[in-house]
């Protein structure tokens, strides 16, 4: 709700705009509320992370699940994440091979937080992280707030509305056009005031 987003901005402090937080939610989850079909969190499986966490043992037998990173949303990623039904099928296949690696190799919920960030989100294990994010969007927001609070460069970018630095600090160097999308989403929310 708007109140949740306002409280989130206050919790982050530093004069961070509520519309910056809303822009993250909009861009990361494609404007959705954090849940897709079957009331499961929105996910995106990242096979290059699965490759890393499984020490390359599935490169030959599971080339769609375990592959070298070439570019953001490459062909394997697009196949694995065609839609949420397919993304969860991909997760189930990876989970059957290595539960922990599979959960750490996907982004989760409204803010698309990578599973390997579980500790920065305040959880002891990736299993606890996923269980919490499956409950409701409020838990997804709490995890996002914890993640942000552990990244001073991100907080500074959010305060200064530096969308390029936000995109880089949240999505890594290969952030695609997230900076443009974030700015557009922020400006759209600002226009609604």
KOLFIDO-707543 format. One line per 3 residues: number of its first residue (from 1); their letters; for each residue x, y, z of N, C-alpha, C. Coordinates in steps of 0.05 Angstrom, whole numbers, m for minus. Each point is the difference from the previous one (the first is absolute). Layout:
REM KOLFIDO-707543
NUM) a) X,Y,Z,X,Y,Z,X,Y,Z ~ ...
//
This chain:
REM KOLFIDO-707543
1) xxx) 17,m24,0,m17,24,0,18,25,0 ~ m13,22,m5,15,26,1,13,4,27 ~ m15,m7,21,10,3,27,25,m16,4
4) xxx) 0,m25,m10,24,m18,2,24,13,m14 ~ m5,11,m23,22,13,m15,10,25,14 ~ m18,15,12,8,24,15,16,m7,24
7) xxx) m9,m21,14,15,m9,24,28,m11,m8 ~ 1,m13,m23,25,m11,m10,20,23,m6 ~ m9,21,m13,17,23,m6,10,13,26
10) xxx) m18,2,20,8,11,26,21,m17,13 ~ m4,m26,m1,19,m19,12,28,2,m13 ~ 1,4,m26,25,3,m14,14,26,7
13) xxx) m17,21,6,11,25,9,14,15,m22 ~ 18,18,9,17,16,m19,m16,16,m20 ~ m26,5,5,m16,15,m19,m6,m15,m25
16) xxx) 1,m27,0,m6,m16,m23,m30,2,m6 ~ m6,6,m25,m28,4,m9,m15,m26,m1 ~ m25,1,9,m17,m24,m2,m3,m9,m29
19) xxx) 1,19,m18,m3,m7,m29,25,m15,m11 ~ 22,4,13,24,m16,m8,m5,m30,8 ~ m11,m4,24,m6,m27,9,m21,m13,m19
22) xxx) m21,16,m6,m21,m10,m18,11,m7,m28 ~ 19,17,m9,12,m5,m26,15,m26,0 ~ 15,m6,21,13,m26,2,m20,m23,m3
25) xxx) m21,1,15,m21,m21,m1,m11,m3,m28 ~ m6,23,m13,m12,m1,m26,19,m11,m21 ~ 25,9,0,19,m9,m20,9,m29,4
28) xxx) 6,m7,25,10,m27,6,m21,m22,m6 ~ m25,5,7,m20,m21,m4,m18,6,m24 ~ 8,19,m17,m16,5,m23,m28,12,7
31) xxx) m1,14,22,m26,12,8,m19,m18,14 ~ 9,m25,5,m17,m19,14,3,3,30 ~ m15,m15,15,0,3,29,18,m20,14
34) xxx) 17,m13,m14,19,m18,13,m8,m29,m2 ~ m25,m5,m9,m9,m28,m2,m12,m5,m28 ~ 4,m24,m10,m10,m7,m26,m21,m23,3
37) xxx) m1,m17,m20,m20,m22,1,4,m18,24 ~ m21,m12,8,0,m18,23,9,14,26 ~ m2,26,0,8,16,24,29,m4,9
40) xxx) 17,m7,m19,28,m3,6,15,26,m7 ~ 22,5,15,15,25,m7,10,m1,m29 ~ 1,24,m12,12,3,m26,30,m8,3
43) xxx) 10,m16,m18,28,m7,1,12,2,m28 ~ 27,2,m1,15,m2,m25,25,m17,7 ~ 3,m23,m14,22,m18,5,24,9,m15
46) xxx) 23,1,13,25,10,m12,20,m24,m1 ~ 2,m13,m23,16,m24,m3,30,4,5 ~ 10,24,m6,29,5,5,6,m1,30
49) xxx) m19,8,16,4,m3,29,m2,m29,9 ~ m19,m15,m11,m3,m28,6,26,m15,m8 ~ 11,8,m22,26,m12,m9,22,5,22
52) xxx) 0,25,10,20,7,20,m4,m17,26 ~ m25,0,10,m6,m13,25,1,m31,m1 ~ m1,m11,m24,2,m29,m3,28,m8,m11
55) xxx) 18,20,0,28,m5,m9,2,m13,m28 ~ m18,9,m18,1,m8,m28,m8,m29,m5 ~ m9,m15,19,m4,m29,m4,m24,m6,m19
58) xxx) m17,20,m5,m23,m5,m18,3,14,m27 ~ 24,10,m6,5,14,m25,m7,m17,m24 ~ 8,m25,1,m4,m18,m23,m28,m12,0
61) xxx) m9,m10,23,m26,m14,1,m24,18,0 ~ 4,25,10,m23,19,2,8,28,m11 ~ 6,2,m26,9,25,m11,m19,23,2
64) xxx) m26,m5,4,m19,21,4,0,11,28 ~ 9,m17,19,0,8,28,27,10,9 ~ 22,m8,m13,27,6,9,16,9,m24
67) xxx) 3,27,m2,13,11,m24,17,24,7 ~ 18,7,m19,17,23,3,m16,25,m5 ~ 5,21,16,m13,26,m4,12,13,m24
70) xxx) m18,7,m19,9,15,m24,m12,28,m1 ~ m25,1,5,m13,27,1,m26,m2,16 ~ m9,23,10,m25,1,16,m23,m12,m17
73) xxx) m15,m18,12,m24,m12,m12,7,m12,m27 ~ 21,m17,0,9,m14,m24,m20,m22,m8 ~ 6,m16,m20,m19,m20,m10,m9,m21,20
76) xxx) 19,m10,16,m8,m20,21,m18,13,20 ~ 6,24,9,m16,15,19,m28,3,m11 ~ m2,8,m25,m27,4,m13,m16,m26,m1
79) xxx) 13,m22,m6,m13,m26,m1,m10,m7,28 ~ 17,3,20,m6,m8,28,m22,18,12 ~ m2,25,m9,m17,20,13,m21,11,m19
82) xxx) m8,m16,m20,m19,9,m20,m25,11,13 ~ m9,m12,21,m23,9,16,4,m12,28 ~ m18,6,18,4,m10,28,m5,m30,2
85) xxx) m17,m11,m16,m4,m29,1,27,m14,m8 ~ 12,10,m21,25,m12,m9,23,5,20 ~ 0,24,12,21,7,20,m2,m19,24
88) xxx) m24,m6,8,m3,m19,23,6,m29,m8 ~ m5,m7,m25,8,m27,m10,30,m2,0 ~ 13,22,m9,30,1,0,10,m3,29
91) xxx) m13,15,18,8,m1,29,m3,m29,10 ~ m22,m13,m6,m4,m27,9,21,m20,m10 ~ 8,4,m25,21,m18,m11,27,5,14
94) xxx) 7,26,3,25,7,14,m1,m9,29 ~ m23,4,13,m3,m7,28,4,m30,5 ~ m9,m16,m19,4,m29,2,29,m8,m2
97) xxx) 16,17,m12,29,m6,m2,16,11,24 ~ m7,24,9,14,12,23,m18,22,11 ~ m13,m6,23,m20,18,11,11,28,6
100) xxx) 21,0,15,12,26,9,10,16,m24 ~ 14,m12,m18,10,14,m23,m23,11,m17 ~ m21,m16,m3,m23,9,m16,m12,25,12
103) xxx) m5,0,26,m13,23,13,18,25,m1 ~ 26,m4,3,18,23,0,3,11,m28 ~ m7,m15,m21,4,8,m28,m24,13,m13
106) xxx) m20,7,16,m23,13,m11,m4,27,14 ~ m13,18,m15,m9,25,13,m29,m4,8 ~ m8,13,22,m25,m6,13,m17,24,6
109) xxx) m25,m2,m7,m21,19,9,0,27,m13 ~ m14,18,12,m5,27,m10,26,15,m6 ~ 21,m5,15,25,15,m3,21,m17,m14
112) xxx) m7,m24,m8,18,m18,m15,28,m2,14 ~ m1,m7,26,24,m3,15,12,m27,m5 ~ 26,m1,m7,13,m26,m5,1,m15,27
115) xxx) m5,m26,m2,1,m18,23,26,1,15 ~ 22,4,m14,26,0,13,3,24,19 ~ m18,19,m1,0,23,18,m15,m5,26
118) xxx) m7,m25,6,m16,m7,23,10,12,26 ~ 27,m1,4,11,10,26,m4,31,2 ~ 5,14,m22,m4,29,1,m29,8,4
121) xxx) m18,m19,m5,m28,5,3,m10,m8,28 ~ 19,m10,17,m6,m6,28,m7,m29,5 ~ 7,m18,m17,m6,m29,3,25,m17,4
124) xxx) m3,m21,15,22,m18,5,6,m19,m23 ~ m21,m7,m15,3,m18,m23,m17,10,m23 ~ 7,m9,m24,m16,7,m23,m28,m13,1
127) xxx) m2,m23,15,m26,m13,3,m19,18,16 ~ 11,12,22,m17,19,16,m8,24,m16 ~ 19,10,m16,m6,23,m18,m23,m6,m18
130) xxx) 1,m22,m15,m20,m7,m19,m27,m5,14 ~ 1,m14,23,m25,m5,15,m14,26,7 ~ 16,20,9,m11,25,8,m12,15,m24
133) xxx) 15,1,m22,m10,15,m23,m24,m13,m13 ~ m5,m26,6,m24,m13,m11,m25,9,16 ~ 3,10,24,m23,6,17,m16,24,m10
136) xxx) 14,23,m4,m15,24,m9,19,21,m10 ~ m11,21,m13,16,22,m11,13,16,22 ~ m12,1,24,12,14,22,27,m11,7
139) xxx) 2,m27,0,26,m12,6,20,5,m23 ~ m10,2,m24,18,7,m23,11,28,4 ~ m17,18,9,8,28,5,21,1,23
142) xxx) m5,m15,21,19,0,23,27,m10,m9 ~ 1,m21,m17,25,m11,m10,15,21,m17 ~ m15,14,m16,11,22,m17,12,22,18
145) xxx) m14,8,21,10,21,18,26,m9,13 ~ 1,m25,9,24,m10,13,23,m1,m20 ~ m5,m9,m24,20,m1,m21,11,28,m6
148) xxx) m18,20,m3,9,28,m5,16,11,23 ~ m8,m6,24,14,11,24,28,m11,2 ~ 7,m21,m14,27,m12,1,17,11,m23
151) xxx) m11,19,m16,15,10,m24,0,30,1 ~ 21,12,11,0,29,3,2,14,m27 ~ 13,m12,m19,1,13,m27,m27,1,m13
154) xxx) m16,m21,4,m27,m1,m10,m18,21,14 ~ 3,2,26,m16,20,15,7,28,m9 ~ 25,5,m4,9,27,m9,m12,6,m28
157) xxx) 1,m20,m18,m12,3,m27,m30,5,2 ~ m13,m14,18,m29,4,3,m6,28,10 ~ 15,9,20,m4,27,11,4,21,m22
160) xxx) 21,m3,m16,7,19,m21,m15,m3,m26 ~ m17,m20,m1,m16,m7,m24,20,m4,m24 ~ 22,m13,6,19,m7,m21,m7,m28,m11
163) xxx) m16,0,m21,m12,m25,m10,21,m19,m11 ~ 21,11,m12,21,m17,m10,14,m15,23 ~ 7,15,21,13,m13,23,m19,m19,14
166) xxx) m26,7,1,m20,m19,11,1,m26,m15 ~ m2,2,m27,m1,m24,m17,26,m17,4 ~ 23,14,0,25,m15,3,3,m13,27
169) xxx) m8,14,21,3,m11,27,m21,m22,6 ~ m22,0,m14,m21,m20,5,2,m24,m19 ~ 8,5,m25,0,m21,m20,27,m7,m11
172) xxx) 21,13,9,27,m6,m10,7,17,m24 ~ 24,m3,m10,10,17,m21,m16,m4,m26 ~ m10,m24,m5,m16,m4,m25,m29,4,7
175) xxx) m8,24,6,m27,6,9,m19,6,m23 ~ 9,m3,m24,m18,5,m23,m10,28,0 ~ m27,3,m3,m12,27,0,m15,6,25
178) xxx) 8,m13,22,m14,3,25,0,29,10 ~ 22,14,m6,2,28,8,m22,17,m13 ~ m4,m5,m26,m21,15,m15,m28,m8,11
181) xxx) m4,m26,4,m26,m9,9,m6,10,28 ~ 21,1,17,m4,10,27,m8,30,0 ~ 14,15,m17,m5,29,m2,m29,4,m10
184) xxx) m7,m15,m21,m27,3,m11,m22,m7,21 ~ 5,m22,15,m20,m8,20,m1,21,22 ~ 23,10,9,0,21,20,m15,25,m9
187) xxx) 6,8,m25,m13,24,m10,m30,m4,m4 ~ m9,m24,m7,m28,m6,m2,m14,3,27 ~ 13,m11,21,m11,3,27,0,30,9
190) xxx) 21,14,m7,1,29,8,m23,15,m14 ~ m6,m8,m25,m21,13,m15,m28,m4,12 ~ m2,m22,16,m26,m7,12,m6,17,25
193) x) 21,14,10,m4,16,25,m20,22,m4
//
